Amino acid sequence: MYFNKINIWFLFSLLVSIFVAIPIVTVFTSFFEDTSNYYQILKDTFLFEYIFNSLILLVGVLVLTFFIGTSTAYLVSFYKFPLSNFFKWALILSFAVPPYIYAYSLTAFFENYGTLYSILKNVFGEANYNKNIPKFDGLIGAVLSLSFSLFAYVYILSRASFQYQSQNLIDLGRNLGFSKMKSFYSLILPAARPAIVAGLSLVAMETLAEFGAVDFFSINTLTTGIYNSWITFDDLAFSNRISFFLLLFIFAVFILENLSRKKARYHSSTKGGFKQKEKIQLSGAKAFYAFSFCFVVFFLSFLFPLSQMLYWTLKFPENLFDIPVITLTLNTLYLVLLSSLVLITFSLISNYGNRVSKNKTLNALSTLSISGYAIPGVILAVAFITFIAWFDDNVVKALGFLSVKKIFIGSILGLVLVYFIRFYSLAFNGIKSGYEKINISVDESSYLLGYSKKKTFMNIHIPFLRKSLLFVGILISLEIIRELPITLILRPFNFETFATTAYISASEDLLEAAAVPSLFLILIASFFIMLTSKYILRDNEQ
């Protein structure tokens, strides 16, 4: 009885955290393994360049995503202007475009004799336009590609937090004589801090783990060093060593943020009641500026890469008949639905387990486990394969059971398990952001009324978190649709998705052929967003 009533939530959260942390622990322990001569070569040549480029890329993406994400979320949450209801969901469509597809589009449009050159030539006639066309390559191209693909992390979580803010907060700023801008920086933005930090943390880990875009732009980062040490030099130990430094950086960010926040509270106080905020109607120049800013962001983040992929598809229509669209669609959706259900269920229970147990060891282990998002997918896949091989050789065979390698390697089960490890951070942080809004006094009141922990979880927390769960479901689904290295390594034989099909074409220098699966990938993700946006982004007002 004691076990059932007291320890079940703690034990469940502990087991989930341990499972997710296994590959991360592998990375840490591999730091002390011997490496090849590649370590000394890299240390004497390009290691500083890798670190410098990674930091510049990270800072640039964080600054740009923070500005774009919070600005657009603030505009659509607090103001009415032409097409504001359209932009509130349309801005999420940027999630449908992976950074590497955006990089292809950016380069194809601005390169010599590219799409922009063709447009200028058809409109203005023959001329040497190449010298006047800007070139977005290198770090600038990578920052733009990642920022316009990832800013929706910050936008979605920020807007969700803004929607919970009471009109009382706005009235407070007015009573203090604050301008709208000062109220935004002094009251509204700080109140949304947990959601914004969660979004920026996801952006940071995604940026550090990105390979496709930085490799396309030939930028030497720590991620390319990880890939090169494993693929080119067959030195997985050194790959784990570089991943170790990435994890240290992520931990430092988490610790600094938690220390700076201390005991600050971000949930809405029940004193005085919650007052639905009233959106301000903009007109004239202000309405034009708000519309223009949101439209430019929407165009650059979604319409621009979509148009480039569509242009290539129409220019080379024969590529449409070379891919099995129905099979790829079913494979992609199957992985999305199964993985999302598993991730949301376990992350939700783990968050509640952390909340009710209040165990420092469990919190530290949870922090360790959610950092798996910072490790490139290929490293997680190889670490998973290595662990299964070790477990099979040293445990399964010792017990006299049949080999389990085929069950986990090259199977849907193994693929879903590594997806779980890779995206556990996304699910855990997204649900945690929602939990930040629930005052602990709600739990205490529930217990005083005779509710058990299970009944409190099912009848109070889950209904309150339903929007957060839908947000998390969208984020997980879109990440899995776009995921490439894990799917390539662990997918069953002859099991392809749109992402792997696009990669195979691109690896064969057939970028025009890669446009077809890329276009379908974008369209499927966009359809999924539009199908659920009316439930996810619905305002409280009728």
SVG drawing of the C-alpha trace seen along z (x, -y; Angstrom):
<svg xmlns="http://www.w3.org/2000/svg" viewBox="-18 -58 67 79">
<polyline fill="none" stroke="black" stroke-width="0.4" points="0.0,0.0 2.8,-2.4 4.5,-1.6 1.3,-2.2 0.4,-5.5 3.8,-7.1 6.4,-5.9 4.7,-4.9 5.0,-8.4 8.6,-8.8 9.6,-5.3 7.9,-5.8 9.6,-9.1 12.9,-7.6 12.7,-4.7 11.8,-7.0 14.7,-9.4 17.2,-6.5 16.1,-5.0 16.4,-8.4 19.8,-9.1 21.4,-5.8 22.8,-7.1 23.8,-10.4 25.7,-8.5 27.4,-6.5 28.6,-9.8 30.0,-10.9 31.8,-7.6 33.2,-7.6 35.0,-10.8 37.7,-8.8 38.1,-6.2 41.1,-6.3 40.7,-8.1 42.5,-7.9 45.1,-10.4 42.2,-12.5 41.8,-14.1 45.4,-15.4 45.1,-16.5 41.8,-18.4 43.2,-19.8 46.2,-21.3 44.2,-22.7 40.5,-23.4 39.1,-22.8 39.1,-26.5 37.4,-27.2 34.7,-24.6 34.0,-26.1 34.0,-29.7 31.7,-29.0 29.3,-27.0 29.1,-29.8 28.6,-32.5 25.9,-30.3 24.2,-29.7 24.2,-33.4 23.0,-34.6 20.1,-32.1 19.0,-32.7 18.9,-36.5 17.0,-36.3 14.5,-33.6 13.9,-35.6 13.2,-38.8 11.0,-37.2 9.2,-34.7 8.3,-37.1 7.4,-40.0 5.0,-38.1 3.5,-36.3 2.9,-39.7 1.3,-41.3 -1.2,-38.5 -2.0,-38.0 -2.6,-41.6 -3.7,-43.4 -6.2,-43.2 -5.1,-44.2 -5.7,-43.0 -5.3,-39.2 -4.2,-39.0 -6.4,-35.8 -4.7,-34.3 -1.2,-35.1 -1.7,-33.5 -1.7,-30.0 0.1,-30.8 3.3,-31.7 3.5,-28.1 3.8,-26.8 7.6,-27.6 7.8,-24.4 7.1,-22.5 10.4,-23.6 13.5,-21.8 16.7,-23.9 18.4,-22.0 15.5,-22.5 15.5,-26.2 19.2,-26.2 18.7,-24.7 16.0,-27.3 18.1,-30.2 21.1,-29.2 19.1,-28.3 17.3,-31.6 20.3,-33.9 23.1,-31.9 24.6,-33.0 22.0,-32.3 19.6,-31.1 15.9,-31.8 16.3,-35.5 18.5,-35.9 15.8,-34.2 13.1,-36.5 15.1,-39.6 16.0,-38.4 12.4,-37.7 11.2,-41.1 14.0,-43.4 15.8,-41.6 19.4,-40.4 21.9,-42.0 24.7,-41.1 22.5,-40.8 24.8,-38.4 27.1,-41.2 24.1,-42.9 22.4,-39.8 23.4,-39.3 24.9,-35.9 23.6,-34.3 26.1,-31.6 28.4,-30.6 27.4,-31.6 24.9,-34.2 23.1,-31.6 23.1,-29.1 21.8,-31.6 19.0,-32.7 18.1,-29.1 18.0,-27.9 16.2,-31.0 13.4,-31.0 12.9,-27.3 13.1,-27.3 11.6,-30.6 8.2,-28.9 9.5,-27.2 9.6,-30.6 6.5,-31.9 4.2,-28.9 5.3,-28.8 5.3,-32.6 1.9,-32.9 0.6,-30.2 1.9,-32.1 0.5,-35.4 -2.9,-33.9 -3.0,-33.0 -2.0,-36.6 -4.8,-38.5 -6.1,-41.9 -5.2,-42.9 -1.6,-42.8 -2.2,-45.3 -4.3,-47.5 -1.5,-47.5 0.9,-48.9 -1.6,-51.6 -2.1,-52.6 1.7,-52.9 1.8,-55.2 3.8,-52.7 3.7,-53.0 2.7,-49.9 6.4,-49.2 7.4,-49.6 4.5,-47.4 5.7,-44.8 9.3,-44.8 8.6,-45.3 5.5,-43.2 4.3,-41.0 7.7,-39.7 8.9,-38.7 5.6,-37.0 6.1,-34.8 9.7,-34.0 9.4,-30.2 7.8,-29.7 10.3,-31.9 13.2,-30.2 11.8,-26.8 11.5,-27.8 15.0,-29.2 16.4,-26.1 14.9,-24.0 16.2,-26.3 19.7,-26.2 19.7,-22.4 18.4,-22.1 21.0,-24.5 23.8,-22.6 22.6,-19.3 22.0,-20.6 24.1,-19.1 22.3,-19.3 22.3,-23.1 25.8,-23.7 27.2,-20.9 25.5,-22.4 27.1,-25.8 30.5,-24.1 30.7,-25.6 33.1,-23.8 31.2,-23.4 31.4,-21.0 28.5,-19.0 30.4,-18.6 33.4,-17.5 31.2,-14.8 30.1,-13.5 33.6,-13.6 35.2,-11.8 32.7,-9.0 32.0,-8.7 35.4,-9.6 37.8,-8.5 35.6,-5.8 36.3,-7.2 33.0,-7.1 34.9,-7.7 36.0,-11.1 32.5,-11.8 31.2,-11.2 33.9,-13.5 32.8,-16.4 29.2,-15.6 30.3,-15.7 31.4,-19.4 28.0,-20.2 26.2,-18.7 28.3,-20.7 27.3,-23.9 23.6,-22.9 23.9,-22.1 25.6,-25.5 22.6,-27.3 20.1,-25.3 21.9,-26.0 22.4,-29.7 18.7,-30.1 17.5,-28.3 19.8,-30.3 18.7,-33.6 15.1,-32.7 15.5,-31.5 12.1,-31.5 10.3,-33.8 6.7,-32.7 5.0,-32.9 1.6,-31.4 -1.4,-33.6 -2.5,-34.6 -6.1,-33.7 -6.5,-36.8 -8.8,-39.2 -9.7,-36.6 -8.7,-36.1 -9.8,-38.9 -9.9,-38.1 -7.7,-40.6 -9.1,-42.8 -7.3,-42.9 -6.5,-46.5 -7.8,-47.4 -5.0,-49.0 -5.7,-51.3 -3.8,-53.5 0.0,-53.3 0.2,-51.0 -2.1,-48.4 0.0,-48.6 3.3,-48.1 1.9,-45.2 0.5,-43.5 3.7,-44.1 6.0,-42.7 3.9,-39.5 3.5,-39.1 7.3,-39.5 8.0,-36.8 5.4,-34.5 6.7,-35.0 10.3,-34.5 9.7,-31.5 7.2,-29.6 6.1,-31.0 9.7,-31.5 11.0,-27.9 7.6,-26.5 7.7,-28.5 11.3,-27.4 10.4,-23.7 7.3,-24.1 9.2,-25.8 11.7,-22.9 8.9,-20.4 7.0,-22.1 10.2,-22.7 11.1,-18.9 7.7,-17.2 9.2,-13.8 10.4,-13.6 6.8,-13.4 6.4,-9.8 9.6,-8.5 8.5,-8.3 5.7,-6.2 3.8,-9.1 1.1,-7.0 3.6,-4.6 5.8,-7.4 2.8,-9.3 1.6,-6.2 5.1,-5.5 5.6,-9.1 2.2,-9.4 2.6,-6.0 5.8,-7.1 4.3,-10.4 1.2,-9.1 2.9,-6.2 5.9,-8.3 3.8,-11.3 1.5,-9.1 4.3,-7.4 6.2,-10.7 3.3,-12.7 2.1,-9.9 5.4,-9.3 6.5,-12.9 3.2,-13.9 3.4,-11.3 7.1,-12.1 6.4,-15.8 3.7,-14.9 6.1,-12.5 8.7,-15.2 6.0,-17.6 4.7,-15.3 8.0,-13.7 10.0,-16.9 13.2,-14.8 16.4,-16.7 18.1,-13.5 15.1,-12.9 15.2,-16.6 18.9,-16.4 18.4,-13.1 15.6,-14.7 17.9,-17.6 20.4,-15.1 17.9,-13.1 16.3,-16.1 19.7,-17.1 19.6,-14.3 18.1,-16.8 21.6,-18.4 23.2,-15.3 23.1,-14.8 20.7,-12.1 23.4,-10.0 25.2,-9.8 22.1,-8.7 21.4,-6.1 24.9,-4.7 24.9,-4.8 21.6,-2.9 22.9,-0.3 26.1,0.0 24.1,0.4 21.7,3.0 24.7,5.0 26.4,4.9 23.1,5.8 22.5,8.7 26.0,10.1 26.4,9.6 22.9,10.0 20.5,11.8 22.9,14.5 24.1,15.0 20.5,15.7 20.1,18.1 17.6,16.2 17.4,15.6 19.1,12.6 17.1,9.3 19.1,7.3 16.5,7.9 13.8,6.6 15.4,3.3 17.8,2.7 16.3,2.1 12.7,2.1 9.9,-0.3 10.3,0.4 13.9,-0.7 13.1,-3.7 10.4,-4.8 12.6,-4.3 15.4,-6.5 12.8,-9.1 11.7,-9.0 15.2,-9.7 15.8,-12.4 12.6,-14.3 12.0,-13.7 13.3,-17.1 10.8,-18.8 7.9,-16.9 9.1,-17.3 9.9,-21.0 6.7,-21.8 4.5,-20.1 6.7,-21.6 6.0,-25.1 2.3,-24.4 2.9,-23.0 4.6,-26.3 1.2,-28.0 -0.4,-25.6 0.0,-26.9 1.0,-24.2 -1.9,-25.4 -4.2,-23.8 -2.7,-20.4 -2.9,-21.0 -6.6,-22.1 -7.3,-18.9 -5.8,-16.7 -7.7,-18.5 -10.9,-17.7 -10.0,-14.0 -8.6,-13.6 -5.8,-11.1 -2.7,-11.9 -4.0,-9.9 -7.4,-11.6 -5.8,-15.0 -3.6,-14.2 -6.5,-12.8 -9.3,-15.3 -7.4,-18.5 -4.0,-18.6 -4.8,-16.9 -7.8,-19.2 -5.8,-22.3 -2.8,-21.1 -4.9,-20.1 -3.7,-23.0 -0.1,-22.4 -0.5,-18.8 -1.7,-19.8 1.1,-22.2 3.6,-19.5 1.9,-17.0 2.4,-19.5 6.1,-20.1 6.8,-16.4 5.0,-15.5 6.8,-18.1 10.2,-17.1 9.6,-13.5 8.4,-14.3 11.7,-16.3 14.0,-13.9 16.7,-12.5 19.8,-10.7 17.9,-8.5 15.5,-7.4 18.2,-6.6 20.2,-4.5 17.4,-2.6 14.6,-2.3 13.5,1.2 14.7,2.4 13.0,0.7 11.1,-1.6 11.4,-5.2 9.9,-8.5 9.8,-11.8 12.9,-13.0 15.0,-10.0 13.9,-10.1 14.9,-13.7 18.2,-13.1 19.0,-10.2 18.3,-12.4 20.4,-15.2 23.3,-12.9 23.4,-11.9 23.6,-15.6 20.0,-15.5 18.7,-18.6 15.9,-19.0 14.7,-15.5 14.9,-16.2 12.4,-19.0 9.5,-16.6 9.7,-14.7 10.7,-18.0 7.5,-19.6 5.3,-16.8 7.0,-16.9 6.2,-20.6 2.6,-20.1 1.9,-17.2 3.3,-19.2 1.3,-22.2 -1.9,-20.2 -1.3,-18.8 -0.8,-22.3 -3.9,-23.7 -6.0,-20.7 -5.2,-21.2 -4.5,-24.9 -8.2,-25.8 -7.9,-23.7 -4.4,-24.7 -4.4,-28.4 -8.1,-29.1 -8.5,-32.3 -10.5,-32.2 -12.9,-34.6 -15.7,-33.3"/>
</svg>
